[in-house]
Amino acid sequence: MIQYQITSKNPVTHYFDVRILIDNPDPGGQCLRLPNWIPGSYMIRDFSRHLVSMTASVDGELLRIHQQDKSNWCVEPCTGTLCIEYLVYARDLSVRGAHLDHTHGYYNGTSVFLEVVGRADESYQVLIGKPETDYSQNWRLATTLARQQAGEFGFGLYQAKDYDDLIDHPVEMGDFRQIRFQACGVPHDIILTGRFDCDEDRLVRDLTTICEHHIRFFGEPAPVDYYQFQVLVVGDGYGGLEHRSSTSLLCSRDSLPQPGESKVTESYREFLGLCSHEYFHTWNVKRIKPAVYQPYDLQQEVYTELLWAFEGITSYYDDLALVRCGLIEQTDYLELLAQTMTRVARGKGSRRQAAAESSFNAWTKFYKQDENAQNAIVSYYAKGALIALCIDLKMRALTDNQQSLDTVMSELWQRWQASAEGVGINSIQALICDLVGSDLQEFLDQLIQQTGDMPLQELLATVGVDVVRRASINQADKGGKESTEPLSEVSFGAFLKEQDGGLQIIRVDEDGSAQKAGLAAEDQIIAVDGIKLSLEKFERRIALAKPGNIWEVHAFRRDELHQFEVVLLEAAEHTIVLQVTDQQQAQRQDWLGGGH
């Protein structure tokens, strides 16, 4: 038996203390390795950089460790029970790594547990110890890892089926708030860590509705017998990562439903969408997944063109589920959909990078965005969601609503249950063609393999929705709503924020007014026509400007002052609003209601 032990002697140092006891180590020298990335987040993260002071010993006698590369080690040959000890520095306040201080502890197994090479398929004991400090006396432990000799929410002995199981159950420890509910007979817990106010009854009611909707969408029974939402509440944050029977979420405290508040605020709507997204992943990614991820190779990049489907389709259904189960109105959903369309339309990246290419290059482009990302790449989340929309509406239109993306997902789930096989590169496209009974390959290639505009206007018309394009009001305008203010006739072509007494350029639009004048990201504007402007005053001035107006802009680039002559160009109409018509009401209801 191999046993992992993890605790912290002093959480304020941000170190987890980890020990691995290995019986019968490899007689040729036991090798160990740590993942370089975590499933669901497609970037090499080099978790091994946080490992400190690794030692190996048998009965107290130290052994030599040879490091082979950044994340692989081998211990000299030995007999007896091999003891590996090391520290993990945990200061990554995200859903991907590990974080530890006097307020709580959190980790993903990929950050803290070395794999014993050659024995990844064995079962393991995991002893999780409570830190012995005054401030941690009331700490409890939340995880979906199987309990062996530990009470509910207690520290103690747990068990993992194998290494994949070991690293797919994140752990939260602290004085958290735990709220239980049932969804289709399955117990669920919400684990809330941090300082917050929350209408707990409303949160439970809404998450129950979402979870039961997804379970019934794919078909009962649920693929888990217990589930956790682990939520770290902070002042300003957003993020989520799926696991086989839980999800790690990061949200701002304003995103939670506030006591005495009945409306669905934009921030709470966003939080519900995040919960919906990660819960949908319980089927789509954690079980139905690309064939190249069976098994995961966590030492290096694993390339696939299918993230548009696994993240994009999930992104399509996360908000669609909210309207289908009655948590938001149809107008709210169309607003969210229009905002997604606006994000894609505003960037030139959608005309340069196809969704398949975006998926393939997630490792180096989507997850490593710079100031030019909007001009160079497209999000497989956002464009993938729009591809899913197009497929759904096309299938409904061709089959009089008898086939849809719903039936595609249902069939994929049935196939996984029958074989647990991964999805091939063209499997989804072939399934779509089979379900509609006609060859849609050219249509699908246009969506997935090519750049440029998608037939959104044409397809939305089949469900009685008009696409209206307008100029933006200001840089905070996300689209989705009709304007109640005058629209700008011009665009400065840059995204700005106030910083150090000036206006910092965060990014510029390719071929926009700012770029044509020579301005670039990181330039700091200190005056326009000799006048210092706040962001509010800058946007007010833009609102009054006309195409062809010339501004004299003074800006620092590094520590050098430069002067630029900016000719203001006409504002593009790439902000989108969706409007319901009197046409195709039955088709629209079938789509938004989930009918077949």
N, C-alpha and C positions, 0 to 999 in steps of 0.2 A: 504494500500500500504506500502511496505517496501522500504526504500531508503538507498542505500549505498553512502557514500561520501568519496572521497579519494583525498588528495593533499599532499603537504609537505611545512611546514612553513620554513624549512631551509634544502635544499638538501645536503649540505656539512656534515650534521650530519648523513646522510644515513637513515633517518627516514621518512617513509610514515605515515601521520596522517589519520586515518580511523575512520569514524563514521557510525553507523547504526541506523536508526530511524525505530522503529517497532511499528506499530499501533496494537491494540488489542493483546498484548502479552499473552501467555499462562497463564491463571489464577492460575494454579498450580505452576507457576514458569517457566519462559522462559529459555530453554536450547539452547546452541550454541556449535558449534564444527568446527574445522578446519581440512581439509584433512591431512592425513599423507603421501600421495604419490600423484603423478600427473600422469594421464593417458598417456601411451606411454613410461614411464620410471619406470621400475618395481623394485623399491627399496623403503623401508620405509625411508622417508627423515625428518620426524618430523618437519614440517614447523613451528609448534607452538613454537619451541624454540626461534624464532625470535620475538614473540609478547611481548610487554613491556607495563606496566602501564595500564592495562585494568580497566575501571570503568563503572558502570551502574547507570543511574539516570532517574528520572521522574520529569519534571519541576524543574530541578536543585537540587533535593533532592537525595543524594547518596543512593544506595541500596547495599545490601550484595551480593557478588558473591561467589558461592561455586565451586571450581575446583574439578571435579570428577576424572579426570585422565589427562594425558599429553595434550590432545587436546579437552577435553569436559568441559564445564562450565554450571552452572545453576544460574539464578538470582532469588532472593527471589520474591514471588508473589507480583504483583503490578497491578495498573490500569492506563490508560493514555498511552501516547506515550513513549515507552521505548527507551532511548538513550544509546547506547553502544559506548565507545570511547577507542581507544588503538593505540599504535605505532607499526610499523613493521620495524625492522632493515633490511635494504636491501643492502647487500654487496656480493651477490652471482652472479658473472659475468659468468652466464651460461644461457642456454635456459630453465632451469627448475624452477628457483626461481624468485628472485626480485633483482634489482640493482638500486642504486640511488646515484648520486653525482652531481657536478656542470656541468657536460658535458651532462648528459641525465638521464632519468628515464625509467625503464622497470619493468613490473611485470606480472606474471601469477596469475590468480584469486585464485588458490589453495594456494598461499603464503600469500594473504592479506585479503581475504574475508571470515569471519566466516559464516557458514551456520546457518540459523535460523531453528532449529530443528522443524519438523512438518509442515514446510511451504516451503519445497524445490520445490514444483511444482507451486508455485505462480510466477507471473511476478514481476520484480523489476525495480525501477529506479536507475540509477547509475550516480551520479554527480561527474565528474572528474575535479578538479580544477587545474589551472596553479599556480605553485609556484610564490610567489610575491617577486622575487629577480631581481636585475639588469641583471644578466647573463642569466636569463630564459625568458627575454622579447620576444625573437624571437622563443621560443619553439612552436612546433606544436604537435599534438597528432595523432598517427596512431593506429587504431584498426578496426576490422571487427564487433565489437559490434554495434547493431542497434542504429542509431542516433535518438534522440527524439527532443531535443532543442539544437543542436550543429551544427555548420557549418562543412563543409568538412575539415578534419584534424584539427578540433577545439576542444578546451576544452568546457565542458558544460554537458548537460544532455543526457544520453544514456539509453537504455532499454534492459533488458535481459528477455527472455521468462520464464526461470526458473533457478534454481541454476546450473544445468549442463551447460546451455548456458552461465551463468555468468562467469564460470571459464574456458571456452573454447575459449576465445578471448583475447589473450595477448595484452598488451598495451605498446607501445613505445612512449616516449615523448622526444623532444629535437629539435635541429636545424638540422634535417636530410635532406637527398636528396631524393626526391620522383620522381619516373619515372613510367609513365603509359603506358600500352600496352593492346591490345585486343587479346584474344585467343578464337576462335570459337564464337565470339560475346560477350564474357564475359570480363568485365574490370578487369584488374590485376594491382596492384601497387608493385613496388620494393621500399622498404624503406631502405636506406643505412645510417647507423649511424657510425661515426668515421672519421678518417683521411685516405684518400685513393686517388689514381688515378684510373680512370676506363674509358674504351671505352664503353660509355653508349649505343650507337647505336648497338654495337655488342652484349652486354649483353641482350638488349631487343630482338634483332633478335633471339638469341639462346634460351632464355627462352620462347619466343612465340612458337618456333618450338617444344620444349619439352612439353609445356602445351597442345598445339593442338594435339600432338601425343597421349598423355594420354587420353585426352577427347575422341578422335576418337577410341582409343583402346577399351574403355568401351562403347562408343556410346553416341552421342549427344542426349539431351542437357547435359551440365555439371551439377553436383549436387549442384553447388553454383552459385549465381548471381553476386558475387564479391569475389576477392581473393587478399591476401597480402603475399608477401615475406618480412618478417622483418629481415634484415641482420645487425648484429653488426660486424663491421670490426675492427680487432685488429692486433697486431703484429704477434702473433702466436696463432691460435685457430682453433677448428673444432668441429662442433656439430649441431644437428638439432632436432626439436621436432614438430610433426604434431599437427594441430588443425583443426576444422571442416571447416574453410574457410580461414585459414592462416597457415603460418609456421614460427617459430623462428629459425634463422640460426646464427651460429657463424663461422666466417672464418678469415683467415689471409689476410692482404691486398694484398699479392703477389698472392692470388688465383683469384683475379678479373682480367678480361681481360685488359691488359695495352694498352694505346693509342699507335698507330703505330705498334702494334704487331698483326700478322695475324695467326700464328700457334696456335694450341691448346696445351698449355704447360701441363705438368703433374699436376701442381697445379690447373690450370683452369679446366682441365678435372675432377679432383676430386671435384671441386666446382659444376660443372654441374651435376655430379653424385649425389651429396648431394641434390641439388634442385630437381632432377628427383625423388629421393627416397622419399622425404617428400611430393612431389606433388602426387605421386602414392598412398600415404597413405590417400589422400582425399577419395578414394574409399575403399582401403584395410586397414582397422583398424578403420577409423573414421566412416565408415558406415558398411561395411562387417566386423564383429568382432566375437570373441568367445562368445558363449551364456552366459558364466559365467560373462561377462562384461556388461550384460544387466539386471539391471543397474550396474554401477561401485559401489563397496563398497570401498570408499577411506579411511576408518578407519583402515583397516587391509589388509594383503596380500590376493590376489585372485589368486589362482593357476590354471594354464592351461598348457597342453602339446602342445599347438598349436602355440607358438611363432615362431617355425621353419617355419610355413606357413605365418604368418602375417608379420614377419620381414624378414624371409628368402626369400619368394617369392618376396617381395618388393625389397630386395637386388639383386635378380636375374634380375628383370626388370629395375632397375635404370640405369645400364650401358648398358643393351641390348637396351633400348630405344634410347640411344645416337647413336648407330650404325644404328639402324633401321630408324632413322630420319635424318641420314647423317651428324651428327655433328662430329663423329669420324670415322676412317677407320676400316675395319674388323680386320686389324692387331692390332690396338689399343685395340679393344674389346677383342681379344684373349689374349693380354698381360694382361689386367685387370683380365680376367677369370683365367689365369694361376697363377696370384698373389694370388687370392682367394684360389685356389687349393694348392698353396705352404703354405699358412698360416695354413690350416687345416692339411696338411701332416707333417709339422714340429713338431707339438705338439703331445705328447703321450695322451693328453686328448681326442683326437678323438677315441682312442682305449679303453677308459675307460668310456666315458659318451655318451649316445645316444642323438640324437637331441631332442626327447621328454623329456628326463630327464633334458637336458640343459634348455629347455623351462620352465619346472616345477620349477626348482631351480634357476631361474633368480634372485629371491629376495636375495638369500644368497650366490650365487656363481658367476654368471656372473657379477652382479653389485657390487660385493665386492671382486674383484680379488686381489690376493696377488702374491708374487714372484713365487709361485708354480703353478699358474693357467695354464700355458702352459702344464704342466705335468698331470693336474688333470681334466680339463674341456675342452669342445669344445664350440665355439661360435655358437649360433643358427642363428645368422646373416650369418656367412660364410658357415657353413655346411648346413644351410637351403637354401642358394642360390644354393649350389651344388646339394642338393636334388631336388630343382625346376628344375635345368638343366637336371638331370637324368629323372625326370617325363616327361618333355617336349620332350626330344629326344626319350624316350621309346614310348610315345603316337604317335609321328610322324612316327616312324619306324613301329609300329603295324598297323597303319591305312592309310599308304601311304600318310601321311601328311594331312589327312582329319580332324584329331583331335589332339589337342595339349594342353599345359597348357594355351594358349591363350583362347581356348574354355572353359576351366575350369573356368577361371576368368570371362569370359563373362556370363557364366551360374550362377555363384555365385552372380554377380551383378544383373542379372535379378530376381533371387530368392529374393534378399534383397529388390529390388524395389517392388516386389509383396507382401511381408509379413513383411519386416524389422526384421525378426527373426535372432537370432544369429546362429553361426555355431557350430554344435555339434562336439564331439571329433572325430568321424569317418566319418563325413559328406563329407569331401574333398576326402578321400580315396574311399568312395562309389560312389561319382560322377565320379571319374576317371575311375573306373571299368565299370560304366554304359556307359560312352562315348566311350570307346574302345571295349565294348562288350565282355570282357573276365575278368577273375578273376586275378587281379594283387596284391592281398592282400599280398602274400608272398614277392613279390618284394618290395612293399611299406613298409612292416614291416622291411625288411632288411635295408632300407634307414632310417626309422624314429625311430624304436624301438631298433635297434641293433647298436653295435659299429663295428669298423673295416673299411676296404676299401670299397668304392663304385665302381660300374662298370663304372667308368668314361671313361676309355680307350676304352672299348668295345662300349659304346654309342656314344662317340665322333667320333669313326671310321665310324659310320653310316652317318655322315655329312662331311666326308673327312677331319678329323682333327686328327693328331697324337699327342700323349702325350710323351714328351721327358723329362727324369729325369736326373739331373746332380747335382754335388756338388755345394755349394755356392761359390761365389768369396770372399765375406767378410760379415760382419754382417749387412751391409747396403743393401745387395743384396735381393730384394723382389721377384725375379723370374720374369718370363714372357718374358725375353729377352735372346737371345743366347749370350753366353759369348765371349767377344773379348779379354779376359785376361786369363792367365793360372789359372786353377781351383786348389783350395787347396786340397792336398791329405789327410790332417788331419783336425780335428776339436777340438778346445779347449773345446767346450761344455758349453760356457757361453756367456752371453750378457754383454758387458762392456761399461762404459762411463768414460771419464776423469773427475776426481774430486779431489780437494784438493791435487794436486801433485802426485796422483796415479791413478790407474785404478779401479774404483768401479765395483763390480759384481752386476748386477741388477737381474739376474736370472741364474740358471744353468739348463742344460738339464739332465733329469734323465738318469742315466747310461752313461753319457758322461765323457769325460776325466777329467774335473774339479771336478765333483761330486765324481767320483771314488777315486780321490786323497784326498778328504775331504774338498775341498773348498765349500763355500756356499754363498748365496746371502748376500749382504752387506759387505762381506770381501773386503778389499782394498789392491790390489796388488801394492807393491812398487818396486819390482825387480824380474827379470827373469834371472836366472844364473848370479846373481850379478849385473845386469844392469837395470837401470831405463828406462822404455819405455813409449813413448806416444802411443796412440791408433793406429796411423798410423804406427809407427815402430813395434808395437806388431803384427798387421795384416800382415805386410811385412815379419816378421819372421815366422808367421804361414804359409804363402804362400810357404816358402822354406823348411818347415819341412817335415819329412817322418813319416809314421806310425811306432810306436815303439820308436821314439825319447823321451828322458826323459828330462824334464825341472825341475830345482830347483826354486821353486816359494816362495818368501817371501811375506807375506801379514799380515795386521793387521785385527784382529777380535776384534771389540770394541777397547780397548786400549792395547791389547796384541799382540805381534808379534809372528807369527807362520811360520814354514817352511813346505812346501808341495812338494812331489815328484810326478809330473804329467807325466803320460805316455800317449803320444798323440795317440789317436785312429783314425782309418780311417774315413774320412768324409763320412757321409751318403748322398745318392743321393735323397734328398727330395725337391730340387728346381726344379720347373716345367716350361717348355716352351711348347707352343702349336704351331704346324706347320701344315699349310694347304697342303694337297696332291692334286693330279690331279683327285682323285676319288670323287664321290658323289657331284659334283658341284651343281646340281639342288637342291638336298636336303639341302645343306649348304646355298644356296641362299634363299630357303624357310624359313629356320630357322632364319637366320640373317636379312632377309627382312620382316619377319612377315607374310609370305604367308600361305595360307591354301590349 
